[in-house]
Amino acid sequence: MGVKLQALRNFDAFPRAEEHLLQKTSSGAVVSIIGLSIMATLFVHELKYYLTTYTVHQMSVDVKRGETLPIHVNMTFPALPCEVLSMDAIDLSGKHEVDLDTHIWKLRVSREGIILGASEYLTDLVEKEHSTENHVADDNKDRHQDSSHKKHEHSFGSDAEKMIKKVKQAMAADEGCRIFGVLDVQRVAGNFHVSVHGLNILVAQQIFGGSANVNVSHVIHDLSFGPKYPGIHNPLDGTIRILHDASGTFKYYIKIVPTEYRYLNKDVLPTNQFSVAEYFVPLKDAERSWPAVYFLYDLSPITVTIREERRSFLHFITRLCAVLGGTFALTGMLDRWMYRLVDSLTKTKRRSILH
């Protein structure tokens, strides 16, 4: 029976504490305070790590059909008044919309960016119908020259003269225009651009004296293809392109990647992210095209799903036990070494006194 009890005692994982652990010392107090501070810091760190969500990215084939693509635009043209600016859109399906103003607003601004008021829009000076052959997305050559003189004859009247005078006064006062709003287009490749193409050719000639005098300097405050989600980066936000004694056309080639952001509460946010390549085409003397700012976009066949996730509670407990247990063991070793060091120094001192 005694042998069995002795064998059972061998499984005791909590033997009698060592002698130095039963004595309260100043060095032990210092080690205990340091250890408790480290454990408290690690506990807070692990708790924050557990409560913080992380994202997982997955890719799959985009199977969406029949949906629209929202384009959020917020731009400022510091050298062009609102009366001369128009926004056109065209896609591969052949749908062509000219001078979109349903969800687009224009504000008159000063050179310093101060809002002066909303623009007075004169729709009778805007060409509402164009054929796709006369409005090519890449170069837009000869569109104004191909317009019929019949349109010019009935549009260039007293209203046009008033508009020309007003625009010249605005340009003399360094008045610009801010365009913002949401443009809904079909979910196919296409382009939209901001330019003076909506003007009658004779009116444009009277205002600028030639395409070389059209300054399409611009500031892109925000350009996105859907709502924003946490961590998204839109590469064109904050873009500033100012021309000095030059004229030409800006082209932004955009590759759109359909994206779904799934929140921790299972809510799904459909949106898009994109990459961009930028080109500037200087205006040559022999060209008859008018400067513009083009945004040519295409959609990727791959969709990205970003899912928020949180670490499991079991994972949190495991890490917590590891860091707290490791800290406790480390402080125990440090206390043992300090006790032995102090004890050996004390014994050496006693011997020297006795001698």
N, C-alpha and C positions, 0 to 999 in steps of 0.2 A: 504493500500500500504506500509506503514511504517513497519507493522508487517511482511509482506512478505520479505522486504529488510533485516530486522533484522534476520529472519530465514535463509536467504541466507548467511548472514555474518557468521553464526554459522558453515558453512561448510568450512570456510577459514582454510587451513592447514598451512598457513604461517602468524601467528599473529605477532604483533610488537615484535621486539627482546627485551630481558630483558636488564635492565639497564647496567649490567656488561659487556654485549657483545658489547655495544656501546662505551665503554671506552678502550683506548689503554694503556695497562700496561706492565711493564717489565715481570711480571709473565705470562701474556698472550702470550708475544713474545716467552718465553722459551717453553711453552706448544705447541705453533704453530710449532716451529722448530722440537721439538720431534715428534709431530704428523705427519708432512710432511716426516720426515726421516723414520718413521715406515711405512707409506703408500707407499713410494717409494720402500722400501725393500720388502714389501708384493707384490707389483705390479710386480717386477722383478721375485720373486719366483713363482707367479701364471703364468707368461708368460712362464717361463722355464717348469713348470708343464704341460702347455697346449701344448707346442712344443715337449715334450718328448713322444715318442711312448711307448706303453706297449704291452705285448704279451698275447694272449688267447690260451689255450691248449684244444684240442679236441681229442677224441679217437674214432676209428672206426675199423672195420674188414679190414685187409689187403687183397686186391683183385688183387694185381699185379701178373702178370704171364709172364714167358718167359724173364725176365730181368736178367742181370748179376749183381754181387755184387763186387764193386771195393774195394780192400783192399790196403790202403796206408801204406807202411812199411818203417821205417827208424830206423835201429838198428846197434849197434856196438858190435863186439865180440873181446875184447882186447887180448884174449889168443889163438885165432885160425887164421891162415893165410887164405887169400881168396881162395887159391888153393884147400883147403880141404873142404870148406863150400859149401853146396848146399841147395836149397829150393824145397821141394816137396809139392804137394797138392793132396787131395783126397776128394770126396764128396759122399753122400749117393746114388747118381745115378750110381756110379761105375766108374765115370770118374777119372782117375789117371794120373797126370802130374808129371814128375820127372825132377828135376833140371831146374826149370823155369828160363829162362834168357832172355825172349822176352822183358819184361818191367822191369826187375830187373837189377840193376847195382851194382858192387862191387868195393870198393876203398880200397887200402892198406893204413893202418894208423899206426902210432907209438903208443907207450903206452900212450903218452900225448895227443893223438887224432889228431896229425898233419898228413895231407894227404900226402902220399908218392907217389901215382900214382895209375892208374888203374891196375887191376890184369890181368895176362896172363892166359886165360882160356884154359885148355887142355881137349877138348871134347872127345878125344879117351880114356881117363881114367874114363869116367863117364858112368855108366850103364843107358842106355836110355830106357830100357823096363823092367818093373817088373810086376808080377801078383799081383792082390789085395790080394791073400791069403798070399803072402810072405811079405806084407808090411802093417801090422795091425797098425791102428792109435794109439792105446792105449799103446802097449808095444813094438812093432817092434822086437819081439824076433826071433832069429835064421835066420834073413834074409840073413846076410852075409854068414852064414854057408850053407844055401840052394843054394847059387849061384853055378853054375856048374864050374868044374875045367877047362873046355874048354875055358871059358871066361878068366880065370886066366892065362892060358898058352899063349894066344895070346896077352894079355894086359900087362903082367908084363915083359917088355923088357927094352931096352935102354932108351926109353922115360920115362918109369916109374922110372928108377933109377935117371934120371936127375930131375924129379919132386920131388922125395923123398929127394934128396940132397938140392934142392931149398927150400922145405918146412922146412927142419931141420934148414937151415941157417936163414930163416925168424923167426922161433920159438926161435932160439938162440938170435936173435936181438929184441925179444919182439915185434914182428910185429903182428898187429891185422887186422881186416877187418870190413868195414862198408858196410852194405847192405841196399839199398833203392830203391824205385820204386813203381809201382802200379801193383797189382795182380788182374786180372779179373777172377772170378770164377762164377759158376752157383749159382742161388739164392736158394740153398738148404743147409741143414746142412752138415758140413764137417770139415776138419781141414787142416792147412798147418803147416809145421815145418821146422826149420833150423837145419842142422846136418851135420855129415860127412858120411851119408848113401850113398852118391853118389860115394864114393871111393870103389875101389876093396878091398876085405877083406885082401889080402896079402899086398897091398900097405898100408892100414891103420895099419896093424900090424907092418910093417917096420917103419912107421912114429912115432906111439905112443907107441908101445910095449904092447898095451892092452887098453881095453875100460876105465879102471880106470884112465888112464892118460889124458883122453879127458876132457878139462875144457871148459864148455859151459857158462862161465860167460858172461853177456851181459848187455847192456844199451839200453833201448827202448826210443829213442828220440821222436818218433811219431808213433802211430798206430791208424788208423781211418778207418771207413767203408763208405767213401764218403766225399764230400766237407764239410768244416766247416761253421757253421752259427753263428751269434752273440749269445754269451752266452753258447755255447756248452762246455761240459767238457768231455774230453777223459781220463778215469781213469788210463790208462797205460802210458800216456805221462810222461817222466822223471823217469821211473822206472829203478832202478839200482840193479842188482843182481850179486854179486861178490863171487866166491867160493875160499876158501883157504884150501888147503890140503884135498879137497873133490871132489867128482864127483857124477853126478846124472842127472836126467831129470826134467826139468821145464814144468809144464802143466798149461795153462791159459784157463779156461772154460768161454767162452764169450756168453752172451745172447744179441742178436742184436735186437733192436727195430726200425723198419722202421719209418722214420720221413720225413715230408714235412714242409719246412719253407716258408711261404707266406709273402713276403715283402709288404710294404705299397703301392707300385706301381703295385701290383698284380703279380709280378714275383714269380715263384715257384721254390724252390731249393730242389730237392729230395736228401735225404741223410739218414744216420742212426746214432743212438746213441746206447750205449751199457753199460752193467754192466759186471763185471768180478769177478771170484773167482780163487785164485792161489794156486797151490800145488807143492811141491817139493818132488820127489821120489829119495832118496839116492840110489846109485848103490851098490848092494851087491856083494860079492866075487863070489857067485855061479852063478850069472846071466851072460849071454852072450850077452845081449843087449848093444847098444851103446848110450851114452847120447845124448840128443837133447832138443830143445826148441819147445814145441807143443803149438799151438793155436787152440783149439777146439771150434767151433762156432755153434750156432743154432739160428734160426730166430723166433721172436715172431709173432703170428698170428694177433696181434693188431698193427695198425699204429697210430702214433701221428702226429697231424697237429698243427703246431705253427703258429699263424697268428698275424702279427703286426697290431695294431690299434692306432688311435689317438682320443683324446677326442673332443667332438663337440664344436663349437664356442659358442653356447648357454650356454653350461656348463661352459665355461671359463668366459663369461660375468656374469653369476649368482654368481660364486665364487668371481669374482673381486668386484662386487657390495657389496657382503656380507662383505668381509674383509675391503674394503675401507670405507663403511658406518659405520661398527662397530668401526673402528679406529677413524673416525670423531666424532661419538657420545661419545666415551670414552674420547677423548681429550676435548670435550665440557664440560663434567661432571667434569673433572679434573680442567679445567679453572674456572668453577663456584665455586668449593670448595676452590681453592686457592684465588680467589677474595674475597670471604666471610671471609676467615681466615685473609687475609691482612687487610680488612676493619674493622673487629672486633678489631684487634690489634691496628689499627690506632685510632679508637674511644676510646679505653681504655687508650691509651697514652695521648690523648687530655684531657680527664677527669682528669687524674692525674696531668696534668700541670695546669688546671684551679683550682684545689683544692690546 
